[in-house]
Every structure is written in structure tokens, then in C-alpha cells.
Amino acid sequence: MRTVDLIQRKRDGEELAPEEIVHLIEGFTSGQIPDYQMAAFLMAVYFNGMTDREVSALTDCMVRSGDTIDLSDIPGVKVDKHSAGGVGDKTSLIAAPIAAAAGVVVPMISGRALGHTGGTLDKLEAIPNFRTDLTVEEARAQLRQHGLCFMGQTAEIAPADGKLYSLRDATATVESIPLIASSIMSKKLAAGLDALVLDVKVGSGAFMKKQVDARRLAQMMVGIGRRMDKRVQALITDMNQPLGYAVGNAVEVMEAAQTLQNVGPTDLTRLCLELAARMIYLGKVAASMEEARDIAQRRLLDGSGYRKLKDVIAAQGGNPQVLDRFELLPNARGVREITCPRSGFVSAIDAEDIGRACAAMGAGRDQQTDRVDPAVGIILEIKVGERVEAGSVLCRLYYTSEENLEEASQVVEGAFRISAQPPEERDIILEVVG
């Protein structure tokens, strides 16, 4: 078959057969199909979408492009949790230890920050000497002992996805829902999972700005999992303001520690407990969601989730005392306060602006090769709906360099909206899919 014919058919909105998808992905991965032809195919997909059969074929092909992790000899149901990216999203550091403390086996394969969104690996690497570059055998040994590990995607897991993502990033096709769904699910399915809980963010700080698009993405990923005989559930959650109060790397580790000690922000605690409960339910530790929620709550209140994260930090080379003594984490050199220009109610906090400002100070990256400053961050003093007075502190910027501080401060100032009336309350969890 000719690649140009497949591009033309997809350009015209036709469905490709599974073997034709295989031809494209295997040809591109091996170098037989050049970047310019695959770029044309990606753009055709961006405008015309893909059918469920095409997305499943694409995902399966990317899974089979590299190694898969066999966890079948480790007792227990293996459940991961994936977030579609957000600002202040440290849920993996909280929900995963709670679920693992309840008896779920959690092989947590995580990513890094890109653009305005944070990355779990960068947060964990704010802990001095914490290793995320585990080998598959090291991960397996840790899962046997602790039931939880945090690791990055190895070069051997779904390599076609890595190569395809780089091209998507360079051709403005990252936002394609079928391509996002297949990218996420290929990495997860290659990791030997039995079940998966998805946290699909929607709003100003998310890749999905509209709830209808977030729903389509969630439904597509749940469908891929089911067709591959995996148990998958998705939450659609609000990302119109940062999650919790802390945005950055070390500061989010601090907030995760506080949350695991049951003194964290209300929105963050509620979401983490629901994610952990769904992991517990899919992990067959509980027979119903009601029982799973009760177990998650108990594992938070009795401190076993907190102790589980400490054990994992020690197992991966870090100092578990950082969860008690925050001075052991990287700390910023300076602080700048952003104050409220007038009295009123906080009607909005643009999460993307907060994320962009934090990244500009060094907490994020524009390219995967950029270095991250673990110490910098932004800590909110208020949340949407709260009453504020003129001159009161809205948030604080913690910085180590003044290079982009003025720009970041201006962006943050513009992120807050103050109105005369309080906004309508909005739950953090908007929908459940699956």
C-alpha cells in the first residue's frame, strides 16, 4: 500500500483499516515513512478525527512498538491513575499512597512538566536524591515490597508514541483528541495494568478548555481500555483555578505532605479521596464505591497513606524526613506579594496564567530538555468565592532569580478577577465516565 493514498483517504474523512494504521506507524517508527508524510497524516487526523476502530488500532500498534511490562507474577490488581495535566495538580503524590496503603498495587508511570502544566516526576525530584529512573526490575521489586513505585516512561515503553509526540508538538496537532487518547493509553497499557483511573481536567488551566471535549476524550480513553479488556473509569474535573494553594515543585510536595496528614486544602483532599476510592474499587479491595470511599477516608485519617509515601521516598533514594521538615526541601531566596487592588469577591483565578507565571520563574519547561528550578513556586492565599479586602495578599511568588520576576508578577496580577458579587459554587468533580 502507498502512504500517500492513506494520507489522501484520511484527508477525505475515510476510515482506515487496522492493517493500514499498522503500515503507517511501523513505517514511521522504522524511518521508512518520512516526517513530512506523517505530519500530513497527523494534520488530516486533527481535522477529521478517527473512529473507535482506528483509535484502538493506533493504540495497540504503539503498545506493540516496544516492550511491555509483565506484572502478572506480582500478587494483587495493578491500578494506575493518570491526570490529563493541570496547575497545582499533585494528586498522584496523595491518591496513589492512599490506594497503596489500602492494598492496591500501584505502578505509577508519570510524566514531566511541559508548558504551563506541572509534572509528577519534577515534583518528586524536588526531594533531594529521589530517583525516578527506575529500571523495570527495580520497579517490580519495589511493587512487591511496598505496592507502589513512581517511575518515568522508559525508552523501551511505547517508543512509537514518543516519536509521534515529538512530531505532534512540532506540527500543532497535540490537541487532537484521538491522538491524545491513544498516546495516554498506549503508555498505560504497555505498563501491565489491570485497571486505570483517569482524571480529565477541563478549564482555563487544562488542555481541554470545553467540557464537551473533555467528555469526548474521557469516553474515548474508557472505550480503548474496555476494548482491551481493562477496567477504566474517568473523572472530569474542574481546572479553572489551581488545585489547592501551591503551584511549583517543592511547594507542592509540602502541600501533598499536609494533605496526607489531613490538613490540606478542601478541594485537593476531596479530589484525592475520590481518585483513591476509585483505584481501591477497581483494584477489587472494596465491593462497592461506598465501601471504597470509606476505606480511602480511613487510610487518610490513620496516617497509613502518609507513611506509605515516606516508605516509597526512602526506597527510591530520598529522605522521608522532608515530609516533616520542609527546610530539607529546596527553598526560594526571595518572595514577592501580589495584593488585591480593591475589595470584593474573587470571581476567577485563571489557572493557565498562574501556571505560565510559575513556569516563567523556572518551575516548568518549554522543551523537554529545559532544566527545572525545584524551589520556585506560587502559593495562593485565597480561592475563588472568598471575600477579599483592598490591599490584602492574593498570593506570594517564591523566586530564586529576578530574571523573569516582573513578567511573572504582571501575569499573576492579571489572573485574579474581583467582582462585587460572589460567583456560583462549582464542584471540583463535574462528571464521571465509565
BELDADA-V344751 format. One record per residue. N is the residue number from 0. RES is the residue in three letters. PSI is psi in degrees with one decimal (* if undefined). Layout:
N_RES_PSI, N_RES_PSI
This chain:
0_MET_149.5, 1_ARG_132.8, 2_THR_-41.3, 3_VAL_-33.3, 4_ASP_-38.6, 5_LEU_-40.6, 6_ILE_-44.5, 7_GLN_-42.3, 8_ARG_-40.6, 9_LYS_-35.2, 10_ARG_-34.2, 11_ASP_7.4, 12_GLY_14.3, 13_GLU_158.4, 14_GLU_135.0, 15_LEU_146.7, 16_ALA_156.5, 17_PRO_-41.1, 18_GLU_-25.3, 19_GLU_-36.6, 20_ILE_-42.6, 21_VAL_-44.2, 22_HIS_-44.0, 23_LEU_-47.9, 24_ILE_-44.8, 25_GLU_-38.2, 26_GLY_-40.5, 27_PHE_-43.4, 28_THR_-36.5, 29_SER_-9.1, 30_GLY_-0.6, 31_GLN_-29.6, 32_ILE_120.8, 33_PRO_163.5, 34_ASP_-40.7, 35_TYR_-33.1, 36_GLN_-41.8, 37_MET_-33.8, 38_ALA_-40.3, 39_ALA_-40.0, 40_PHE_-43.5, 41_LEU_-41.1, 42_MET_-36.2, 43_ALA_-39.9, 44_VAL_-40.1, 45_TYR_-42.2, 46_PHE_-29.9, 47_ASN_-8.8, 48_GLY_-171.2, 49_MET_151.7, 50_THR_166.7, 51_ASP_-39.4, 52_ARG_-40.2, 53_GLU_-44.0, 54_VAL_-41.0, 55_SER_-40.8, 56_ALA_-41.8, 57_LEU_-46.2, 58_THR_-46.9, 59_ASP_-40.0, 60_CYS_-39.4, 61_MET_-35.8, 62_VAL_-45.1, 63_ARG_-2.4, 64_SER_-13.2, 65_GLY_-156.7, 66_ASP_151.1, 67_THR_147.7, 68_ILE_124.5, 69_ASP_110.5, 70_LEU_15.7, 71_SER_-24.1, 72_ASP_-1.2, 73_ILE_121.2, 74_PRO_144.8, 75_GLY_161.7, 76_VAL_131.5, 77_LYS_119.3, 78_VAL_128.9, 79_ASP_167.6, 80_LYS_136.7, 81_HIS_135.1, 82_SER_140.7, 83_ALA_8.1, 84_GLY_131.3, 85_GLY_-171.1, 86_VAL_121.8, 87_GLY_18.7, 88_ASP_93.9, 89_LYS_26.9, 90_THR_-32.0, 91_SER_-33.2, 92_LEU_-11.7, 93_ILE_-52.7, 94_ALA_-41.1, 95_ALA_-47.5, 96_PRO_-35.7, 97_ILE_-46.2, 98_ALA_-42.3, 99_ALA_-37.5, 100_ALA_-22.6, 101_ALA_-5.9, 102_GLY_4.2, 103_VAL_142.0, 104_VAL_120.0, 105_VAL_95.5, 106_PRO_91.7, 107_MET_102.6, 108_ILE_115.7, 109_SER_171.7, 110_GLY_-176.8, 111_ARG_166.5, 112_ALA_143.9, 113_LEU_126.3, 114_GLY_-133.9, 115_HIS_-5.1, 116_THR_147.8, 117_GLY_168.9, 118_GLY_136.7, 119_THR_-40.5, 120_LEU_-39.6, 121_ASP_-37.9, 122_LYS_-47.6, 123_LEU_-35.5, 124_GLU_-5.2, 125_ALA_-21.1, 126_ILE_117.3, 127_PRO_130.5, 128_ASN_5.3, 129_PHE_128.4, 130_ARG_127.7, 131_THR_-5.8, 132_ASP_51.4, 133_LEU_143.2, 134_THR_165.9, 135_VAL_-40.4, 136_GLU_-38.4, 137_GLU_-41.2, 138_ALA_-42.6, 139_ARG_-43.4, 140_ALA_-40.0, 141_GLN_-36.3, 142_LEU_-38.4, 143_ARG_-39.9, 144_GLN_-43.3, 145_HIS_-14.3, 146_GLY_8.5, 147_LEU_135.8, 148_CYS_153.7, 149_PHE_122.8, 150_MET_159.7, 151_GLY_167.4, 152_GLN_125.3, 153_THR_163.8, 154_ALA_-20.1, 155_GLU_-15.1, 156_ILE_117.6, 157_ALA_57.2, 158_PRO_-28.5, 159_ALA_-35.5, 160_ASP_-44.2, 161_GLY_-43.6, 162_LYS_-39.4, 163_LEU_-38.1, 164_TYR_-41.1, 165_SER_-39.9, 166_LEU_-38.1, 167_ARG_-40.7, 168_ASP_-34.3, 169_ALA_-9.3, 170_THR_14.2, 171_ALA_37.9, 172_THR_16.6, 173_VAL_-36.2, 174_GLU_-1.2, 175_SER_122.4, 176_ILE_-46.2, 177_PRO_-36.5, 178_LEU_-36.8, 179_ILE_-47.2, 180_ALA_-46.9, 181_SER_-34.3, 182_SER_-49.9, 183_ILE_-49.0, 184_MET_-31.2, 185_SER_-41.7, 186_LYS_-41.3, 187_LYS_-42.7, 188_LEU_-26.6, 189_ALA_-12.2, 190_ALA_12.3, 191_GLY_29.6, 192_LEU_152.5, 193_ASP_-29.4, 194_ALA_161.7, 195_LEU_135.2, 196_VAL_128.0, 197_LEU_136.6, 198_ASP_98.4, 199_VAL_109.5, 200_LYS_148.4, 201_VAL_139.5, 202_GLY_-168.3, 203_SER_-32.4, 204_GLY_5.1, 205_ALA_164.4, 206_PHE_-33.1, 207_MET_114.2, 208_LYS_-23.8, 209_LYS_142.0, 210_GLN_-32.8, 211_VAL_-36.6, 212_ASP_-39.9, 213_ALA_-39.2, 214_ARG_-42.8, 215_ARG_-43.0, 216_LEU_-45.6, 217_ALA_-46.0, 218_GLN_-37.9, 219_MET_-42.4, 220_MET_-40.3, 221_VAL_-41.0, 222_GLY_-42.1, 223_ILE_-47.1, 224_GLY_-43.7, 225_ARG_-39.2, 226_ARG_-19.2, 227_MET_18.9, 228_ASP_38.1, 229_LYS_146.8, 230_ARG_120.4, 231_VAL_133.3, 232_GLN_150.1, 233_ALA_137.6, 234_LEU_137.6, 235_ILE_119.1, 236_THR_153.2, 237_ASP_130.0, 238_MET_40.6, 239_ASN_-15.9, 240_GLN_158.0, 241_PRO_150.1, 242_LEU_123.6, 243_GLY_-155.5, 244_TYR_-25.2, 245_ALA_134.9, 246_VAL_120.8, 247_GLY_-157.6, 248_ASN_-67.2, 249_ALA_-38.6, 250_VAL_-29.1, 251_GLU_-30.6, 252_VAL_-42.0, 253_MET_-45.9, 254_GLU_-34.1, 255_ALA_-41.9, 256_ALA_-42.7, 257_GLN_-40.4, 258_THR_-40.6, 259_LEU_-13.8, 260_GLN_13.7, 261_ASN_29.8, 262_VAL_30.8, 263_GLY_177.3, 264_PRO_149.0, 265_THR_-46.0, 266_ASP_-41.8, 267_LEU_-44.3, 268_THR_-45.3, 269_ARG_-46.4, 270_LEU_-43.1, 271_CYS_-39.6, 272_LEU_-37.9, 273_GLU_-40.5, 274_LEU_-45.6, 275_ALA_-40.9, 276_ALA_-40.3, 277_ARG_-33.2, 278_MET_-41.5, 279_ILE_-40.4, 280_TYR_-47.8, 281_LEU_-26.2, 282_GLY_3.0, 283_LYS_26.6, 284_VAL_-28.1, 285_ALA_148.8, 286_ALA_-14.1, 287_SER_162.9, 288_MET_-34.0, 289_GLU_-45.7, 290_GLU_-39.8, 291_ALA_-41.2, 292_ARG_-38.3, 293_ASP_-41.3, 294_ILE_-45.0, 295_ALA_-43.7, 296_GLN_-44.1, 297_ARG_-40.0, 298_ARG_-24.4, 299_LEU_-49.5, 300_LEU_-32.7, 301_ASP_0.3, 302_GLY_3.3, 303_SER_-31.5, 304_GLY_-41.1, 305_TYR_-45.9, 306_ARG_-34.9, 307_LYS_-43.7, 308_LEU_-38.0, 309_LYS_-43.9, 310_ASP_-41.6, 311_VAL_-38.9, 312_ILE_-45.5, 313_ALA_-40.9, 314_ALA_-28.3, 315_GLN_22.1, 316_GLY_-4.3, 317_GLY_175.3, 318_ASN_110.3, 319_PRO_-15.6, 320_GLN_-14.2, 321_VAL_-25.2, 322_LEU_-16.3, 323_ASP_-33.1, 324_ARG_93.2, 325_PHE_-17.5, 326_GLU_-14.6, 327_LEU_-12.9, 328_LEU_159.9, 329_PRO_132.8, 330_ASN_143.0, 331_ALA_160.8, 332_ARG_-25.8, 333_GLY_163.7, 334_VAL_139.9, 335_ARG_132.3, 336_GLU_139.5, 337_ILE_120.0, 338_THR_162.5, 339_CYS_129.9, 340_PRO_-23.5, 341_ARG_164.2, 342_SER_153.6, 343_GLY_-156.8, 344_PHE_141.9, 345_VAL_111.1, 346_SER_-19.4, 347_ALA_147.1, 348_ILE_106.4, 349_ASP_108.9, 350_ALA_-38.1, 351_GLU_-40.3, 352_ASP_-41.7, 353_ILE_-43.7, 354_GLY_-42.3, 355_ARG_-43.5, 356_ALA_-41.7, 357_CYS_-42.3, 358_ALA_-38.6, 359_ALA_-31.2, 360_MET_-10.5, 361_GLY_-0.3, 362_ALA_-17.0, 363_GLY_-167.0, 364_ARG_149.0, 365_ASP_-30.9, 366_GLN_154.5, 367_GLN_-21.2, 368_THR_-8.5, 369_ASP_145.6, 370_ARG_150.1, 371_VAL_137.3, 372_ASP_110.6, 373_PRO_-17.5, 374_ALA_-28.6, 375_VAL_156.2, 376_GLY_176.9, 377_ILE_131.4, 378_ILE_117.9, 379_LEU_147.7, 380_GLU_-13.1, 381_ILE_167.0, 382_LYS_167.7, 383_VAL_135.8, 384_GLY_-14.2, 385_GLU_150.4, 386_ARG_136.0, 387_VAL_153.3, 388_GLU_153.0, 389_ALA_131.1, 390_GLY_-9.4, 391_SER_158.7, 392_VAL_125.9, 393_LEU_-41.7, 394_CYS_169.9, 395_ARG_135.4, 396_LEU_123.6, 397_TYR_120.2, 398_TYR_159.0, 399_THR_-15.1, 400_SER_144.7, 401_GLU_7.0, 402_GLU_-49.3, 403_ASN_19.5, 404_LEU_-42.9, 405_GLU_-44.7, 406_GLU_-45.5, 407_ALA_-40.6, 408_SER_-42.0, 409_GLN_-40.7, 410_VAL_-43.0, 411_VAL_-43.2, 412_GLU_-39.3, 413_GLY_-9.7, 414_ALA_-21.2, 415_PHE_133.6, 416_ARG_128.0, 417_ILE_128.7, 418_SER_167.5, 419_ALA_-27.4, 420_GLN_147.3, 421_PRO_146.1, 422_PRO_166.2, 423_GLU_142.0, 424_GLU_144.8, 425_ARG_124.6, 426_ASP_148.3, 427_ILE_-32.3, 428_ILE_115.4, 429_LEU_-37.3, 430_GLU_160.2, 431_VAL_131.9, 432_VAL_126.7, 433_GLY_*
